[in-house]
Amino acid sequence: MIDDNSGLTVAAASSRDKDIAAQSGTKSEKSKLVGLAIARKAIELGLKDVVFDRGGYLYHGRIKNVAEGAREGGLAF
């Protein structure tokens, strides 16, 4: 998560995080866990409304799973 006004990274999550890497499953399944993790971190920081920038990638597969995980975690796009 990046604050566009200040250009600073607020929170980050990755499939390489220990708790996510320890899970078994496909890359798509882990992508949903990444979305849940970033949502958890954002909620802890008091952020709920965010803009999801998919960086030019099509909205399907792993990108879609990250978004769905973040929504399930409580973020609103």
C-alpha positions in Angstrom: 0.0 0.0 0.0 1.4 3.4 -1.0 0.3 6.8 0.1 0.3 8.7 -3.2 0.3 12.1 -1.6 3.6 11.5 0.3 5.0 8.7 -1.9 5.6 6.5 1.0 4.9 2.8 1.4 2.4 2.3 4.2 2.1 -1.5 4.3 3.2 -4.5 2.3 2.4 -8.2 2.0 4.0 -10.9 -0.1 3.6 -14.6 -0.8 7.1 -14.8 0.6 6.0 -13.7 4.1 6.6 -16.6 6.6 2.9 -17.2 7.4 1.9 -17.3 3.7 4.9 -19.2 2.4 4.2 -21.9 5.1 0.8 -22.6 3.6 0.4 -25.2 1.0 -1.5 -24.5 -2.2 -1.2 -23.0 -5.7 0.0 -19.5 -6.5 -3.6 -18.4 -7.0 -4.6 -19.7 -3.6 -1.7 -17.9 -2.0 -2.7 -14.7 -3.8 -5.9 -14.7 -1.9 -3.9 -15.0 1.4 -1.8 -12.0 0.3 -5.0 -10.0 -0.1 -6.2 -11.0 3.3 -2.8 -10.1 4.8 -2.7 -6.6 3.3 -6.3 -6.0 4.4 -5.4 -7.0 8.0 -2.4 -4.6 8.0 -4.5 -1.8 6.5 -7.2 -2.2 9.0 -4.6 -2.1 11.8 -3.5 1.3 10.4 -7.0 2.6 10.3 -7.4 2.4 6.5 -10.6 1.0 5.0 -11.2 2.8 1.7 -8.4 2.2 -0.8 -7.8 2.3 -4.6 -6.8 -1.0 -6.2 -4.2 -0.3 -8.9 -3.6 -3.5 -10.9 -0.6 -1.9 -12.7 -1.9 -2.6 -16.2 -2.5 -6.3 -15.6 -5.8 -7.8 -16.6 -8.3 -8.4 -13.8 -8.2 -12.2 -13.6 -6.2 -15.0 -12.0 -3.9 -13.9 -9.2 -4.7 -10.2 -9.5 -8.4 -11.0 -9.0 -7.6 -13.3 -6.1 -5.6 -10.6 -4.3 -8.5 -8.2 -4.8 -11.1 -10.7 -3.5 -8.9 -11.5 -0.5 -8.6 -7.8 0.3 -12.3 -7.3 0.1 -13.0 -10.3 2.3 -10.5 -8.8 4.8 -12.6 -5.7 5.0 -11.1 -3.2 2.5 -13.4 -1.3 0.2 -12.3 -0.3 -3.3 
